[in-house]
Amino acid sequence: MPRNLASRFQLFEFDEHEKFILTDTQVAYIRHLIAVEAEKRLNLELDTANVSGFVQSEAYFKGKIEFGQQLLDLHEETLAALREQEQISGENK
């Protein structure tokens, strides 16, 4: 798999939900990464001589936290949709 950040992949061969479901280990690891980045963000100190550096660091950590949270949100939304589908298909039997 290429490591070019601009690479896009055709995901049509995967089940619509498959690409968003994480293992328990992956969920725990992402939560850990979010906590680490949140701690770094909280520990930022404003340097009045370099306010733009502070703002850039703040934005950097915020972006990392939001990306991790987005992955977790997609996972939770997918699980909820699958549970709803199972409930509907169970009712139709």
N, C-alpha and C positions, 0 to 999 in steps of 0.2 A: 504494500500500500504506500503510495507516494506521501512524502512528508511536506509537500508544498502546501502552505496555508491557504492558497487560492484554489486548491483542488475541490471540485464538487463531485458528488457521487450519485449515481442513479440508485435510488433505494426502492424502486418499484418491485424488486423481487422479494422484498420482505413483507410480511404481514403488516398491515397498517399500524397495529399496536406493538408489534414485536420490537420495533426500534426504540420505543420509549420505556420499556419495562427494564428495571434495574434489579440486580440481585440485592439481597440484604447487606452483603459486604460492600457493594458499590454505594448503596444509600448511606451506610455508616461512614464510608470514606469521604464521600462528598460533604456530608454534614461536618466531619472533622476538618476538611479543607476550608469550609465556610467559617468555622469557628476560629481557625488559625488566622485567616485573612481579616476577620472581624476584630480579633485582638490586635493585629498589626495596625488596623485602621484606628482603633481606639487609642493606641499608644503614640499616634502621630503627634508631634509637637510643632506648634506654629513657630516658624522662624521669621520674625518680622523683616529680616534682611532678604528672605527668599520666599515670599508669599506664594508666588506662582509655583514653586517647587512643592509647597505644601498642598496646593490645590490639585496639582497633577497627581501627587501620591494619593490623595484622598479619592480622586476619581478612579485611579487605577485599582485600588482595593475595593471600592464600591462596585466597579465593573466585575471583578472576580467573584465577589459575593453574589451579585445579581445573576451571573451566569450559572453558578452552582445551584442557586435557588430555582432558576428556570428549569434546570434538569430535574430537580426534585418535584417541581410543580407538574411538569409533563408526565413524570412517572405516576404521581398521585392521581392526576386527571385520567390517565389511561386505565389505571386499576379501577377507578370509579366507573368508567364507561364499560369496562369488561364485566364488572359486577352487575351493572344495570342490564347489559345484554343477556347475561346468564339468568337473571331474574325474569326478564321478558320471555326468553325461550323456555324457561321452566313453567311459566304460566300458560304458555301456548301448547303444552303437551297434554 
